[in-house]
Each structure stands twice: as structure tokens, then as C-alpha cells.
Amino acid sequence: MLEIVWLNPVFIILAPTGLIFWLIGKWMLSHPPGTINISVGYRTKRSMQSQEAWDHAQHFSAKLSIRIGQVEMLLGAFGIFASGIHETVQAVFAIVVVMYACIHLMVVTENELKRVFP
């Protein structure tokens, strides 16, 4: 029988980081930075090349961040059933997922900007 364990690395790491990705995505969709700046928003050389690219990058990365957050929260929720897996393995898995999410957000957004603004 599956044992529910709330305090395990998968849940502790992925649920909050997923919530953070989701909240930031929601915030950026409703309050996108209006003009190109170096302090707030999705900031890369490609996203800052024009106002049009900037606006597109903010909207696209916010929507992607929401999806990434949802996936991380779902994986974190499944983590409460992972009591049979060694905690070190769970922690490594969760950290790899968070790192992959960050890299995925940047790579996919940059590819979108390349596609729309060649």
C-alpha cells in the first residue's frame, strides 16, 4: 500500500518552486513590463532588440512559466507517494527538474524569438 509522506524532497522542492513559476507567470501576464529595461522581465539580448520582441518575449515566457509551474506542482504532488525511494535520489531528481525547467524556459523562449524575429 502507498504511504503518503508530506515531508520528502520531491514535494518540498517541486511544489514551492512550481508555485513560484506559476505565480510569476500569472503576475507577468497581468503586469508585463511596458518598456525595455534591465531590471524586470524576460531579459536577454534577443528579447531587448526591439520593443516588439520585448513584448512578445514577456507574453510568451509568462505563459510558458505558468505551464512549467503547473507541471512542477503536479510532480511535487506525486512526490508525496514517493516514500519508497531514497531521499537522496528524490532530492537529485527534484533539483534536476528545477534546473531543466529554468533551461527549458530560456531555450524555448529564445527559439520562439528566433522564429518570430529572425
Biopython code that builds the backbone (N, CA, C, O; Angstrom):
import numpy as np
from Bio.PDB.StructureBuilder import StructureBuilder

atoms = [
    (1, "MET", "N", (0.834, -1.181, 0.000)),
    (1, "MET", "CA", (0.000, 0.000, 0.000)),
    (1, "MET", "C", (0.883, 1.251, 0.000)),
    (1, "MET", "O", (1.938, 1.280, 0.634)),
    (2, "LEU", "N", (0.440, 2.267, -0.711)),
    (2, "LEU", "CA", (1.203, 3.508, -0.787)),
    (2, "LEU", "C", (1.080, 4.293, 0.505)),
    (2, "LEU", "O", (-0.008, 4.454, 1.058)),
    (3, "GLU", "N", (2.214, 4.775, 0.968)),
    (3, "GLU", "CA", (2.228, 5.604, 2.165)),
    (3, "GLU", "C", (2.373, 7.060, 1.735)),
    (3, "GLU", "O", (3.222, 7.388, 0.906)),
    (4, "ILE", "N", (1.556, 7.916, 2.294)),
    (4, "ILE", "CA", (1.621, 9.337, 1.968)),
    (4, "ILE", "C", (2.590, 10.014, 2.937)),
    (4, "ILE", "O", (2.392, 9.997, 4.152)),
    (5, "VAL", "N", (3.640, 10.609, 2.372)),
    (5, "VAL", "CA", (4.643, 11.307, 3.172)),
    (5, "VAL", "C", (4.758, 12.733, 2.653)),
    (5, "VAL", "O", (5.210, 12.951, 1.529)),
    (6, "TRP", "N", (4.356, 13.697, 3.457)),
    (6, "TRP", "CA", (4.371, 15.089, 3.038)),
    (6, "TRP", "C", (5.763, 15.690, 3.057)),
    (6, "TRP", "O", (6.061, 16.592, 2.274)),
    (7, "LEU", "N", (6.613, 15.203, 3.939)),
    (7, "LEU", "CA", (7.938, 15.800, 4.078)),
    (7, "LEU", "C", (8.981, 14.963, 3.356)),
    (7, "LEU", "O", (9.745, 14.226, 3.980)),
    (8, "ASN", "N", (9.005, 15.085, 2.054)),
    (8, "ASN", "CA", (10.035, 14.426, 1.262)),
    (8, "ASN", "C", (10.589, 15.428, 0.261)),
    (8, "ASN", "O", (9.921, 16.409, -0.067)),
    (9, "PRO", "N", (11.796, 15.193, -0.225)),
    (9, "PRO", "CA", (12.449, 16.185, -1.096)),
    (9, "PRO", "C", (11.675, 16.545, -2.355)),
    (9, "PRO", "O", (11.675, 17.708, -2.759)),
    (10, "VAL", "N", (11.020, 15.585, -2.982)),
    (10, "VAL", "CA", (10.300, 15.887, -4.223)),
    (10, "VAL", "C", (9.193, 16.902, -3.941)),
    (10, "VAL", "O", (9.054, 17.891, -4.661)),
    (11, "PHE", "N", (8.417, 16.658, -2.908)),
    (11, "PHE", "CA", (7.327, 17.578, -2.574)),
    (11, "PHE", "C", (7.863, 18.915, -2.081)),
    (11, "PHE", "O", (7.398, 19.971, -2.510)),
    (12, "ILE", "N", (8.836, 18.871, -1.184)),
    (12, "ILE", "CA", (9.366, 20.093, -0.572)),
    (12, "ILE", "C", (10.042, 21.005, -1.596)),
    (12, "ILE", "O", (9.979, 22.227, -1.464)),
    (13, "ILE", "N", (10.684, 20.433, -2.607)),
    (13, "ILE", "CA", (11.379, 21.240, -3.614)),
    (13, "ILE", "C", (10.449, 21.634, -4.763)),
    (13, "ILE", "O", (10.390, 22.804, -5.141)),
    (14, "LEU", "N", (9.723, 20.660, -5.319)),
    (14, "LEU", "CA", (8.959, 20.938, -6.537)),
    (14, "LEU", "C", (7.656, 21.695, -6.310)),
    (14, "LEU", "O", (7.283, 22.524, -7.140)),
    (15, "ALA", "N", (6.965, 21.437, -5.228)),
    (15, "ALA", "CA", (5.693, 22.141, -5.006)),
    (15, "ALA", "C", (5.920, 23.656, -4.854)),
    (15, "ALA", "O", (5.239, 24.433, -5.523)),
    (16, "PRO", "N", (6.854, 24.096, -3.998)),
    (16, "PRO", "CA", (7.056, 25.547, -3.887)),
    (16, "PRO", "C", (7.655, 26.190, -5.140)),
    (16, "PRO", "O", (7.242, 27.285, -5.520)),
    (17, "THR", "N", (8.622, 25.532, -5.788)),
    (17, "THR", "CA", (9.192, 26.145, -6.987)),
    (17, "THR", "C", (8.171, 26.179, -8.114)),
    (17, "THR", "O", (8.145, 27.126, -8.900)),
    (18, "GLY", "N", (7.337, 25.163, -8.198)),
    (18, "GLY", "CA", (6.261, 25.182, -9.180)),
    (18, "GLY", "C", (5.297, 26.321, -8.917)),
    (18, "GLY", "O", (4.853, 26.999, -9.844)),
    (19, "LEU", "N", (4.976, 26.528, -7.649)),
    (19, "LEU", "CA", (4.092, 27.633, -7.275)),
    (19, "LEU", "C", (4.733, 28.976, -7.629)),
    (19, "LEU", "O", (4.048, 29.888, -8.092)),
    (20, "ILE", "N", (6.025, 29.096, -7.417)),
    (20, "ILE", "CA", (6.734, 30.341, -7.756)),
    (20, "ILE", "C", (6.705, 30.587, -9.261)),
    (20, "ILE", "O", (6.411, 31.699, -9.700)),
    (21, "PHE", "N", (7.009, 29.555, -10.059)),
    (21, "PHE", "CA", (6.937, 29.701, -11.522)),
    (21, "PHE", "C", (5.530, 30.131, -11.931)),
    (21, "PHE", "O", (5.370, 31.034, -12.752)),
    (22, "TRP", "N", (4.515, 29.490, -11.364)),
    (22, "TRP", "CA", (3.134, 29.769, -11.712)),
    (22, "TRP", "C", (2.757, 31.202, -11.336)),
    (22, "TRP", "O", (2.171, 31.927, -12.140)),
    (23, "LEU", "N", (3.096, 31.604, -10.110)),
    (23, "LEU", "CA", (2.754, 32.959, -9.652)),
    (23, "LEU", "C", (3.463, 34.030, -10.473)),
    (23, "LEU", "O", (2.854, 35.036, -10.838)),
    (24, "ILE", "N", (4.738, 33.823, -10.765)),
    (24, "ILE", "CA", (5.469, 34.801, -11.577)),
    (24, "ILE", "C", (4.875, 34.884, -12.980)),
    (24, "ILE", "O", (4.730, 35.973, -13.534)),
    (25, "GLY", "N", (4.533, 33.731, -13.553)),
    (25, "GLY", "CA", (3.903, 33.735, -14.874)),
    (25, "GLY", "C", (2.583, 34.484, -14.873)),
    (25, "GLY", "O", (2.320, 35.290, -15.765)),
    (26, "LYS", "N", (1.751, 34.219, -13.871)),
    (26, "LYS", "CA", (0.467, 34.928, -13.759)),
    (26, "LYS", "C", (0.696, 36.435, -13.588)),
    (26, "LYS", "O", (0.023, 37.249, -14.221)),
    (27, "TRP", "N", (1.650, 36.793, -12.727)),
    (27, "TRP", "CA", (1.939, 38.206, -12.491)),
    (27, "TRP", "C", (2.423, 38.882, -13.782)),
    (27, "TRP", "O", (1.981, 39.980, -14.120)),
    (28, "MET", "N", (3.341, 38.210, -14.500)),
    (28, "MET", "CA", (3.886, 38.799, -15.724)),
    (28, "MET", "C", (2.830, 38.920, -16.823)),
    (28, "MET", "O", (2.901, 39.833, -17.645)),
    (29, "LEU", "N", (1.858, 38.017, -16.849)),
    (29, "LEU", "CA", (0.776, 38.146, -17.836)),
    (29, "LEU", "C", (-0.109, 39.346, -17.526)),
    (29, "LEU", "O", (-0.534, 40.063, -18.432)),
    (30, "SER", "N", (-0.384, 39.560, -16.252)),
    (30, "SER", "CA", (-1.284, 40.659, -15.902)),
    (30, "SER", "C", (-0.563, 41.997, -15.724)),
    (30, "SER", "O", (-1.190, 43.051, -15.823)),
    (31, "HIS", "N", (0.742, 41.966, -15.464)),
    (31, "HIS", "CA", (1.521, 43.195, -15.265)),
    (31, "HIS", "C", (2.847, 43.130, -16.036)),
    (31, "HIS", "O", (3.917, 43.180, -15.429)),
    (32, "PRO", "N", (2.784, 43.019, -17.359)),
    (32, "PRO", "CA", (4.049, 42.928, -18.111)),
    (32, "PRO", "C", (4.817, 44.245, -18.053)),
    (32, "PRO", "O", (4.211, 45.316, -18.015)),
    (33, "PRO", "N", (6.148, 44.170, -18.048)),
    (33, "PRO", "CA", (6.920, 45.411, -18.087)),
    (33, "PRO", "C", (6.685, 46.103, -19.431)),
    (33, "PRO", "O", (6.835, 45.489, -20.487)),
    (34, "GLY", "N", (6.322, 47.359, -19.383)),
    (34, "GLY", "CA", (5.935, 48.082, -20.587)),
    (34, "GLY", "C", (7.071, 48.393, -21.539)),
    (34, "GLY", "O", (6.938, 48.216, -22.750)),
    (35, "THR", "N", (8.170, 48.847, -21.007)),
    (35, "THR", "CA", (9.279, 49.224, -21.871)),
    (35, "THR", "C", (10.498, 48.363, -21.566)),
    (35, "THR", "O", (10.614, 47.778, -20.489)),
    (36, "ILE", "N", (11.387, 48.300, -22.520)),
    (36, "ILE", "CA", (12.618, 47.531, -22.358)),
    (36, "ILE", "C", (13.399, 48.096, -21.175)),
    (36, "ILE", "O", (13.631, 49.302, -21.088)),
    (37, "ASN", "N", (13.799, 47.213, -20.272)),
    (37, "ASN", "CA", (14.565, 47.647, -19.107)),
    (37, "ASN", "C", (15.521, 46.527, -18.691)),
    (37, "ASN", "O", (15.447, 45.409, -19.202)),
    (38, "ILE", "N", (16.407, 46.840, -17.770)),
    (38, "ILE", "CA", (17.393, 45.842, -17.343)),
    (38, "ILE", "C", (17.095, 45.269, -15.962)),
    (38, "ILE", "O", (17.930, 44.571, -15.388)),
    (39, "SER", "N", (15.907, 45.559, -15.422)),
    (39, "SER", "CA", (15.640, 45.093, -14.065)),
    (39, "SER", "C", (14.468, 44.133, -13.929)),
    (39, "SER", "O", (14.478, 43.297, -13.026)),
    (40, "VAL", "N", (13.461, 44.218, -14.788)),
    (40, "VAL", "CA", (12.266, 43.385, -14.634)),
    (40, "VAL", "C", (11.875, 42.776, -15.971)),
    (40, "VAL", "O", (11.903, 43.451, -17.000)),
    (41, "GLY", "N", (11.510, 41.495, -15.954)),
    (41, "GLY", "CA", (11.019, 40.833, -17.150)),
    (41, "GLY", "C", (11.997, 39.814, -17.685)),
    (41, "GLY", "O", (13.047, 39.561, -17.093)),
    (42, "TYR", "N", (11.633, 39.230, -18.822)),
    (42, "TYR", "CA", (12.500, 38.279, -19.501)),
    (42, "TYR", "C", (13.528, 39.097, -20.270)),
    (42, "TYR", "O", (13.198, 39.734, -21.270)),
    (43, "ARG", "N", (14.785, 39.079, -19.798)),
    (43, "ARG", "CA", (15.810, 39.971, -20.345)),
    (43, "ARG", "C", (16.959, 39.173, -20.953)),
    (43, "ARG", "O", (17.769, 38.581, -20.241)),
    (44, "THR", "N", (17.012, 39.170, -22.259)),
    (44, "THR", "CA", (18.162, 38.627, -22.988)),
    (44, "THR", "C", (18.466, 39.592, -24.124)),
    (44, "THR", "O", (17.683, 40.494, -24.418)),
    (45, "LYS", "N", (19.597, 39.392, -24.746)),
    (45, "LYS", "CA", (19.978, 40.267, -25.861)),
    (45, "LYS", "C", (18.906, 40.237, -26.958)),
    (45, "LYS", "O", (18.542, 41.273, -27.514)),
    (46, "ARG", "N", (18.416, 39.047, -27.256)),
    (46, "ARG", "CA", (17.422, 38.912, -28.319)),
    (46, "ARG", "C", (16.089, 39.550, -27.928)),
    (46, "ARG", "O", (15.440, 40.175, -28.767)),
    (47, "SER", "N", (15.672, 39.403, -26.673)),
    (47, "SER", "CA", (14.382, 39.973, -26.273)),
    (47, "SER", "C", (14.434, 41.496, -26.184)),
    (47, "SER", "O", (13.400, 42.160, -26.258)),
    (48, "MET", "N", (15.636, 42.051, -26.025)),
    (48, "MET", "CA", (15.779, 43.500, -25.880)),
    (48, "MET", "C", (16.143, 44.196, -27.198)),
    (48, "MET", "O", (16.465, 45.384, -27.198)),
    (49, "GLN", "N", (16.095, 43.474, -28.311)),
    (49, "GLN", "CA", (16.494, 44.080, -29.583)),
    (49, "GLN", "C", (15.465, 45.057, -30.133)),
    (49, "GLN", "O", (15.816, 45.944, -30.912)),
    (50, "SER", "N", (14.213, 44.914, -29.747)),
    (50, "SER", "CA", (13.174, 45.860, -30.173)),
    (50, "SER", "C", (12.013, 45.784, -29.186)),
    (50, "SER", "O", (11.895, 44.822, -28.427)),
    (51, "GLN", "N", (11.167, 46.794, -29.202)),
    (51, "GLN", "CA", (10.015, 46.800, -28.311)),
    (51, "GLN", "C", (9.062, 45.664, -28.659)),
    (51, "GLN", "O", (8.455, 45.062, -27.773)),
    (52, "GLU", "N", (8.933, 45.373, -29.946)),
    (52, "GLU", "CA", (8.055, 44.295, -30.381)),
    (52, "GLU", "C", (8.555, 42.940, -29.870)),
    (52, "GLU", "O", (7.768, 42.131, -29.380)),
    (53, "ALA", "N", (9.866, 42.696, -29.983)),
    (53, "ALA", "CA", (10.459, 41.448, -29.477)),
    (53, "ALA", "C", (10.309, 41.378, -27.958)),
    (53, "ALA", "O", (10.020, 40.314, -27.412)),
    (54, "TRP", "N", (10.501, 42.493, -27.282)),
    (54, "TRP", "CA", (10.370, 42.560, -25.831)),
    (54, "TRP", "C", (8.957, 42.152, -25.401)),
    (54, "TRP", "O", (8.784, 41.305, -24.525)),
    (55, "ASP", "N", (7.956, 42.765, -26.031)),
    (55, "ASP", "CA", (6.564, 42.467, -25.673)),
    (55, "ASP", "C", (6.230, 41.003, -25.925)),
    (55, "ASP", "O", (5.573, 40.360, -25.105)),
    (56, "HIS", "N", (6.683, 40.478, -27.059)),
    (56, "HIS", "CA", (6.422, 39.080, -27.393)),
    (56, "HIS", "C", (7.100, 38.155, -26.385)),
    (56, "HIS", "O", (6.498, 37.181, -25.933)),
    (57, "ALA", "N", (8.341, 38.453, -26.035)),
    (57, "ALA", "CA", (9.090, 37.616, -25.084)),
    (57, "ALA", "C", (8.412, 37.601, -23.719)),
    (57, "ALA", "O", (8.342, 36.554, -23.075)),
    (58, "GLN", "N", (7.915, 38.747, -23.273)),
    (58, "GLN", "CA", (7.269, 38.810, -21.957)),
    (58, "GLN", "C", (6.016, 37.944, -21.934)),
    (58, "GLN", "O", (5.795, 37.178, -20.997)),
    (59, "HIS", "N", (5.204, 38.072, -22.970)),
    (59, "HIS", "CA", (3.955, 37.308, -23.035)),
    (59, "HIS", "C", (4.237, 35.812, -23.167)),
    (59, "HIS", "O", (3.651, 34.997, -22.454)),
    (60, "PHE", "N", (5.133, 35.460, -24.078)),
    (60, "PHE", "CA", (5.430, 34.046, -24.332)),
    (60, "PHE", "C", (6.045, 33.382, -23.111)),
    (60, "PHE", "O", (5.623, 32.293, -22.723)),
    (61, "SER", "N", (7.044, 34.028, -22.496)),
    (61, "SER", "CA", (7.715, 33.415, -21.352)),
    (61, "SER", "C", (6.787, 33.332, -20.137)),
    (61, "SER", "O", (6.910, 32.407, -19.334)),
    (62, "ALA", "N", (5.867, 34.281, -19.991)),
    (62, "ALA", "CA", (4.910, 34.228, -18.882)),
    (62, "ALA", "C", (3.982, 33.025, -19.032)),
    (62, "ALA", "O", (3.734, 32.303, -18.067)),
    (63, "LYS", "N", (3.471, 32.812, -20.242)),
    (63, "LYS", "CA", (2.597, 31.658, -20.474)),
    (63, "LYS", "C", (3.347, 30.351, -20.274)),
    (63, "LYS", "O", (2.806, 29.405, -19.701)),
    (64, "LEU", "N", (4.592, 30.293, -20.743)),
    (64, "LEU", "CA", (5.401, 29.084, -20.565)),
    (64, "LEU", "C", (5.721, 28.863, -19.088)),
    (64, "LEU", "O", (5.728, 27.724, -18.622)),
    (65, "SER", "N", (5.981, 29.921, -18.363)),
    (65, "SER", "CA", (6.260, 29.813, -16.937)),
    (65, "SER", "C", (5.060, 29.241, -16.178)),
    (65, "SER", "O", (5.229, 28.453, -15.247)),
    (66, "ILE", "N", (3.874, 29.632, -16.570)),
    (66, "ILE", "CA", (2.658, 29.095, -15.948)),
    (66, "ILE", "C", (2.574, 27.589, -16.181)),
    (66, "ILE", "O", (2.284, 26.831, -15.255)),
    (67, "ARG", "N", (2.825, 27.158, -17.410)),
    (67, "ARG", "CA", (2.769, 25.720, -17.721)),
    (67, "ARG", "C", (3.846, 24.945, -16.971)),
    (67, "ARG", "O", (3.587, 23.862, -16.447)),
    (68, "ILE", "N", (5.045, 25.499, -16.923)),
    (68, "ILE", "CA", (6.135, 24.844, -16.195)),
    (68, "ILE", "C", (5.775, 24.736, -14.711)),
    (68, "ILE", "O", (6.011, 23.700, -14.090)),
    (69, "GLY", "N", (5.217, 25.781, -14.154)),
    (69, "GLY", "CA", (4.799, 25.758, -12.754)),
    (69, "GLY", "C", (3.758, 24.691, -12.481)),
    (69, "GLY", "O", (3.816, 24.006, -11.459)),
    (70, "GLN", "N", (2.816, 24.549, -13.382)),
    (70, "GLN", "CA", (1.783, 23.529, -13.217)),
    (70, "GLN", "C", (2.389, 22.125, -13.225)),
    (70, "GLN", "O", (2.019, 21.277, -12.413)),
    (71, "VAL", "N", (3.317, 21.888, -14.143)),
    (71, "VAL", "CA", (3.963, 20.579, -14.218)),
    (71, "VAL", "C", (4.770, 20.306, -12.956)),
    (71, "VAL", "O", (4.711, 19.204, -12.410)),
    (72, "GLU", "N", (5.521, 21.297, -12.489)),
    (72, "GLU", "CA", (6.314, 21.107, -11.274)),
    (72, "GLU", "C", (5.419, 20.849, -10.058)),
    (72, "GLU", "O", (5.732, 19.986, -9.238)),
    (73, "MET", "N", (4.325, 21.576, -9.933)),
    (73, "MET", "CA", (3.421, 21.345, -8.804)),
    (73, "MET", "C", (2.814, 19.948, -8.880)),
    (73, "MET", "O", (2.658, 19.282, -7.856)),
    (74, "LEU", "N", (2.474, 19.503, -10.083)),
    (74, "LEU", "CA", (1.923, 18.160, -10.256)),
    (74, "LEU", "C", (2.952, 17.098, -9.866)),
    (74, "LEU", "O", (2.628, 16.148, -9.154)),
    (75, "LEU", "N", (4.190, 17.262, -10.335)),
    (75, "LEU", "CA", (5.248, 16.324, -9.950)),
    (75, "LEU", "C", (5.478, 16.352, -8.444)),
    (75, "LEU", "O", (5.702, 15.308, -7.831)),
    (76, "GLY", "N", (5.424, 17.534, -7.849)),
    (76, "GLY", "CA", (5.571, 17.647, -6.399)),
    (76, "GLY", "C", (4.460, 16.928, -5.665)),
    (76, "GLY", "O", (4.698, 16.285, -4.643)),
    (77, "ALA", "N", (3.236, 17.036, -6.187)),
    (77, "ALA", "CA", (2.109, 16.346, -5.572)),
    (77, "ALA", "C", (2.291, 14.828, -5.660)),
    (77, "ALA", "O", (1.988, 14.109, -4.708)),
    (78, "PHE", "N", (2.782, 14.347, -6.797)),
    (78, "PHE", "CA", (3.047, 12.912, -6.915)),
    (78, "PHE", "C", (4.162, 12.487, -5.959)),
    (78, "PHE", "O", (4.231, 11.329, -5.548)),
    (79, "GLY", "N", (5.024, 13.428, -5.612)),
    (79, "GLY", "CA", (6.131, 13.136, -4.710)),
    (79, "GLY", "C", (5.697, 12.695, -3.326)),
    (79, "GLY", "O", (6.467, 12.031, -2.632)),
    (80, "ILE", "N", (4.483, 13.043, -2.899)),
    (80, "ILE", "CA", (4.038, 12.622, -1.569)),
    (80, "ILE", "C", (3.845, 11.111, -1.492)),
    (80, "ILE", "O", (3.703, 10.553, -0.404)),
    (81, "PHE", "N", (3.840, 10.449, -2.655)),
    (81, "PHE", "CA", (3.709, 8.989, -2.683)),
    (81, "PHE", "C", (5.049, 8.300, -2.917)),
    (81, "PHE", "O", (5.086, 7.088, -3.129)),
    (82, "ALA", "N", (6.147, 9.047, -2.884)),
    (82, "ALA", "CA", (7.468, 8.502, -3.224)),
    (82, "ALA", "C", (8.252, 8.045, -2.000)),
    (82, "ALA", "O", (9.481, 8.125, -1.990)),
    (83, "SER", "N", (7.566, 7.571, -0.979)),
    (83, "SER", "CA", (8.253, 7.221, 0.265)),
    (83, "SER", "C", (9.201, 6.035, 0.111)),
    (83, "SER", "O", (10.115, 5.884, 0.921)),
    (84, "GLY", "N", (9.016, 5.199, -0.891)),
    (84, "GLY", "CA", (9.881, 4.041, -1.077)),
    (84, "GLY", "C", (11.192, 4.363, -1.769)),
    (84, "GLY", "O", (12.066, 3.503, -1.869)),
    (85, "ILE", "N", (11.339, 5.578, -2.242)),
    (85, "ILE", "CA", (12.547, 5.974, -2.969)),
    (85, "ILE", "C", (13.480, 6.707, -2.004)),
    (85, "ILE", "O", (13.034, 7.535, -1.209)),
    (86, "HIS", "N", (14.758, 6.402, -2.077)),
    (86, "HIS", "CA", (15.742, 7.012, -1.190)),
    (86, "HIS", "C", (15.682, 8.541, -1.309)),
    (86, "HIS", "O", (15.508, 9.078, -2.403)),
    (87, "GLU", "N", (15.827, 9.231, -0.177)),
    (87, "GLU", "CA", (15.697, 10.691, -0.155)),
    (87, "GLU", "C", (16.734, 11.395, -1.026)),
    (87, "GLU", "O", (16.439, 12.435, -1.615)),
    (88, "THR", "N", (17.933, 10.847, -1.114)),
    (88, "THR", "CA", (18.963, 11.462, -1.960)),
    (88, "THR", "C", (18.548, 11.412, -3.424)),
    (88, "THR", "O", (18.738, 12.381, -4.160)),
    (89, "VAL", "N", (17.989, 10.301, -3.842)),
    (89, "VAL", "CA", (17.518, 10.157, -5.224)),
    (89, "VAL", "C", (16.383, 11.144, -5.476)),
    (89, "VAL", "O", (16.330, 11.779, -6.530)),
    (90, "GLN", "N", (15.486, 11.270, -4.521)),
    (90, "GLN", "CA", (14.384, 12.217, -4.664)),
    (90, "GLN", "C", (14.902, 13.653, -4.794)),
    (90, "GLN", "O", (14.435, 14.420, -5.636)),
    (91, "ALA", "N", (15.871, 14.002, -3.948)),
    (91, "ALA", "CA", (16.419, 15.358, -3.970)),
    (91, "ALA", "C", (17.111, 15.649, -5.293)),
    (91, "ALA", "O", (16.918, 16.714, -5.880)),
    (92, "VAL", "N", (17.913, 14.705, -5.761)),
    (92, "VAL", "CA", (18.608, 14.888, -7.043)),
    (92, "VAL", "C", (17.589, 15.028, -8.167)),
    (92, "VAL", "O", (17.728, 15.900, -9.024)),
    (93, "PHE", "N", (16.569, 14.177, -8.171)),
    (93, "PHE", "CA", (15.517, 14.250, -9.188)),
    (93, "PHE", "C", (14.859, 15.630, -9.181)),
    (93, "PHE", "O", (14.698, 16.251, -10.232)),
    (94, "ALA", "N", (14.482, 16.103, -8.001)),
    (94, "ALA", "CA", (13.791, 17.387, -7.898)),
    (94, "ALA", "C", (14.680, 18.535, -8.361)),
    (94, "ALA", "O", (14.213, 19.437, -9.056)),
    (95, "ILE", "N", (15.944, 18.510, -7.986)),
    (95, "ILE", "CA", (16.870, 19.570, -8.401)),
    (95, "ILE", "C", (17.077, 19.553, -9.904)),
    (95, "ILE", "O", (17.137, 20.607, -10.537)),
    (96, "VAL", "N", (17.186, 18.359, -10.481)),
    (96, "VAL", "CA", (17.333, 18.244, -11.939)),
    (96, "VAL", "C", (16.088, 18.789, -12.636)),
    (96, "VAL", "O", (16.207, 19.463, -13.659)),
    (97, "VAL", "N", (14.913, 18.515, -12.111)),
    (97, "VAL", "CA", (13.680, 19.029, -12.704)),
    (97, "VAL", "C", (13.662, 20.560, -12.674)),
    (97, "VAL", "O", (13.301, 21.191, -13.667)),
    (98, "VAL", "N", (14.047, 21.156, -11.552)),
    (98, "VAL", "CA", (14.060, 22.624, -11.447)),
    (98, "VAL", "C", (15.076, 23.222, -12.417)),
    (98, "VAL", "O", (14.789, 24.210, -13.091)),
    (99, "MET", "N", (16.266, 22.619, -12.485)),
    (99, "MET", "CA", (17.291, 23.124, -13.415)),
    (99, "MET", "C", (16.806, 22.991, -14.860)),
    (99, "MET", "O", (16.972, 23.909, -15.662)),
    (100, "TYR", "N", (16.211, 21.851, -15.184)),
    (100, "TYR", "CA", (15.686, 21.642, -16.538)),
    (100, "TYR", "C", (14.603, 22.687, -16.852)),
    (100, "TYR", "O", (14.559, 23.220, -17.961)),
    (101, "ALA", "N", (13.739, 22.976, -15.884)),
    (101, "ALA", "CA", (12.663, 23.947, -16.105)),
    (101, "ALA", "C", (13.225, 25.318, -16.444)),
    (101, "ALA", "O", (12.731, 25.985, -17.353)),
    (102, "CYS", "N", (14.251, 25.743, -15.720)),
    (102, "CYS", "CA", (14.867, 27.053, -15.979)),
    (102, "CYS", "C", (15.499, 27.102, -17.372)),
    (102, "CYS", "O", (15.310, 28.061, -18.120)),
    (103, "ILE", "N", (16.247, 26.058, -17.702)),
    (103, "ILE", "CA", (16.897, 25.999, -19.016)),
    (103, "ILE", "C", (15.854, 25.910, -20.118)),
    (103, "ILE", "O", (15.972, 26.577, -21.145)),
    (104, "HIS", "N", (14.836, 25.088, -19.907)),
    (104, "HIS", "CA", (13.770, 24.910, -20.895)),
    (104, "HIS", "C", (13.065, 26.236, -21.176)),
    (104, "HIS", "O", (12.787, 26.562, -22.330)),
    (105, "LEU", "N", (12.780, 26.992, -20.132)),
    (105, "LEU", "CA", (12.122, 28.295, -20.296)),
    (105, "LEU", "C", (12.940, 29.203, -21.205)),
    (105, "LEU", "O", (12.394, 29.842, -22.104)),
    (106, "MET", "N", (14.235, 29.259, -20.974)),
    (106, "MET", "CA", (15.093, 30.139, -21.779)),
    (106, "MET", "C", (15.244, 29.630, -23.209)),
    (106, "MET", "O", (15.125, 30.405, -24.158)),
    (107, "VAL", "N", (15.505, 28.338, -23.370)),
    (107, "VAL", "CA", (15.732, 27.783, -24.711)),
    (107, "VAL", "C", (14.480, 27.914, -25.569)),
    (107, "VAL", "O", (14.562, 28.338, -26.721)),
    (108, "VAL", "N", (13.341, 27.559, -25.026)),
    (108, "VAL", "CA", (12.101, 27.617, -25.808)),
    (108, "VAL", "C", (11.738, 29.067, -26.143)),
    (108, "VAL", "O", (11.306, 29.354, -27.259)),
    (109, "THR", "N", (11.911, 29.971, -25.191)),
    (109, "THR", "CA", (11.605, 31.383, -25.456)),
    (109, "THR", "C", (12.563, 31.958, -26.499)),
    (109, "THR", "O", (12.139, 32.680, -27.401)),
    (110, "GLU", "N", (13.845, 31.641, -26.379)),
    (110, "GLU", "CA", (14.804, 32.134, -27.374)),
    (110, "GLU", "C", (14.505, 31.567, -28.761)),
    (110, "GLU", "O", (14.610, 32.284, -29.756)),
    (111, "ASN", "N", (14.135, 30.295, -28.834)),
    (111, "ASN", "CA", (13.782, 29.709, -30.131)),
    (111, "ASN", "C", (12.541, 30.373, -30.716)),
    (111, "ASN", "O", (12.454, 30.576, -31.927)),
    (112, "GLU", "N", (11.584, 30.712, -29.857)),
    (112, "GLU", "CA", (10.407, 31.422, -30.317)),
    (112, "GLU", "C", (10.772, 32.801, -30.858)),
    (112, "GLU", "O", (10.256, 33.224, -31.893)),
    (113, "LEU", "N", (11.655, 33.495, -30.161)),
    (113, "LEU", "CA", (12.089, 34.814, -30.637)),
    (113, "LEU", "C", (12.853, 34.695, -31.968)),
    (113, "LEU", "O", (12.687, 35.535, -32.853)),
    (114, "LYS", "N", (13.679, 33.664, -32.107)),
    (114, "LYS", "CA", (14.384, 33.443, -33.380)),
    (114, "LYS", "C", (13.397, 33.207, -34.507)),
    (114, "LYS", "O", (13.586, 33.692, -35.622)),
    (115, "ARG", "N", (12.330, 32.451, -34.206)),
    (115, "ARG", "CA", (11.337, 32.120, -35.211)),
    (115, "ARG", "C", (10.548, 33.359, -35.632)),
    (115, "ARG", "O", (10.320, 33.572, -36.823)),
    (116, "VAL", "N", (10.134, 34.169, -34.672)),
    (116, "VAL", "CA", (9.270, 35.312, -34.962)),
    (116, "VAL", "C", (10.071, 36.529, -35.423)),
    (116, "VAL", "O", (9.596, 37.299, -36.258)),
    (117, "PHE", "N", (11.268, 36.709, -34.894)),
    (117, "PHE", "CA", (12.116, 37.868, -35.231)),
    (117, "PHE", "C", (13.475, 37.372, -35.718)),
    (117, "PHE", "O", (14.466, 37.443, -34.992)),
    (118, "PRO", "N", (13.516, 36.859, -36.976)),
    (118, "PRO", "CA", (14.765, 36.267, -37.465)),
    (118, "PRO", "C", (15.911, 37.274, -37.607)),
    (118, "PRO", "O", (17.014, 36.902, -38.008)),
]
sb = StructureBuilder()
sb.init_structure("model")
sb.init_model(0)
sb.init_chain("A")
sb.init_seg("    ")
for serial, (resi, resn, name, xyz) in enumerate(atoms, 1):
    if name == "N":
        sb.init_residue(resn, " ", resi, " ")
    sb.init_atom(name, np.array(xyz, "f"), 0.0, 1.0, " ", f" {name:<3s}", serial, name[0])
structure = sb.get_structure()
